[in-house]
Amino acid sequence: MNTQNKADNIQCLTRVRNFGKNLLCNNSFSTNSLRLIKFCLYITFFYGVTLLLAEFYDNPFSSIGDFAILVSHWLMIEVVVFGLFYIISINKYVFSVSFPIIMVLSTIIAYYRYTLHLTLMPEVIELLLENDLRTSIDLVSWQLILWIIISFTVSFFVTIHRFRIKQIPCKWFHCIISFLIIFVPLNMEMSINAIAKRIPYSIFFTVAEYIDNHRSVASERPDFDGLVKCNTDTMTVVFIIGESLRASSMQINGYERETTPLLCKEKNVVSMSNIYSDYNLTHLSIPHFMTRSDERHPDRAYTERSFVSLMKHAGYSTAWLANQESIKSFLYFMKECDRLKYVSSGKVSYIYDKWLDTDLLPYLDDELRRKEPRKLIILHTVGSHWYYNTHFTDEYQKFIPVTNSKILSSNTFEQIRNSYDNTILFSDYFWNQVIKRLKKRNAVLIYLSDHGECMGEDGHFIHGSVDNEPQHLPGCFVWYSDIFASKYHDKVDALLFNKDKRYKSYFLFHSILDAADIKTEYIDNHLNIFTR
Ligand SMILES: [Zn+2]
């Protein structure tokens, strides 16, 4: 038994040793494989301090702790960048093709990030490919071409260096390790978003999102049938989609701070102070008030067209002016409009320079100048979205001190509240600018925020991470011109009668059609604020 066991043990040990030898592939593993890993570490570091830094350099921080968090994010992305360079460098021919492509594309994106603060987003791709080729050509400067030449030259020398590393043994082993380095962080909820929005992975994820968005818009929704009639020849309807504005932080609703002084002075303003949104996130909320969706038919948000189509049937010229990125869940409605303009292409919540709703005004002026007598203009604003300080100018920094860190917990409650209230003050100015432009018209403006915001309730802030009541109570108001008031006093009376009533945000679809003086069987008067 002993002799047999010993022989078995020796055989087993030999197998393990051989496996180990195969795995290490004799001495060449420790030389060539280590050279390859070192090579990848060097190029990852180089990429990190040149191109990847473009995604971080303007992030605000106020303490060593904040800086450490930023560095940890940078490091996390560096890890997956290392995984990418590692996997492509296993085969020198794959490397020689893919590395220059990654470098040149990253260089172009980093260039626009440094110079124009643009981020790669589906809208940017659309702008380049579809919207306005002339504008795209304008964006090509000699500096950009110089950057590309430098990037290509660097890639060329790096590729030569890769060719100097001879035979890499155990390629499958390197493949598994590099695959794990990439796919473990990409499958973690805490890191996927940060990685997908930044180079080099943003190249892949944004193109995929662009294709996916197009597919979803291409799936046609049936048009409304039946009679649609408009009783007025001339009318301007403006719908402002607000962002993260809670009704209780508006002075017009009794908030103790002067956050909406101009709105309070305006005579034809009715604040709908008791609106409830079933949803507390932009992409979930918008499809439900754009369509005939309600509690019993939430599916309509994803299967039916919006009020835009009905208004087009009624002879309205329609436009969507976007100061926010498009999201798949409501892109369909943006495309439903006759015209779609992106005002803020390339701005995402990772960017911390000014991102203001007043940028919409020149585009609004263009729309108002158009000859069509019936107009629907939708303004999708960025309003009071976190990071608050980017959404108001210095002139509107009335409540101080404001936040000085993008890490929420590094700021005090007062700082967060001050910054938030300043965004409302700036929105008040923006609304005033829109109203001014509409005063001499037969016009009505409806403002509805997509959802509310948490301001310290139960120790929580902003929206989305936990779900509580303040996030479901959005700000909402209606303004109408004197001409509108004289023409439609029944509607105005009904509006004043209904102003404190609790409506769910589904009211919007029905009410905006009635405000536009449209008669259609699709209006449900129970959800119409312009009727008693
Ligand atoms: Zn939102």
Boltz pocket constraint, residues with backbone or C-beta under 6 A from the ligand:
constraints:
  - pocket:
      binder: B
      contacts: [[A, 242], [A, 243], [A, 244], [A, 280], [A, 281], [A, 282], [A, 283], [A, 450], [A, 451]]
      max_distance: 6.0
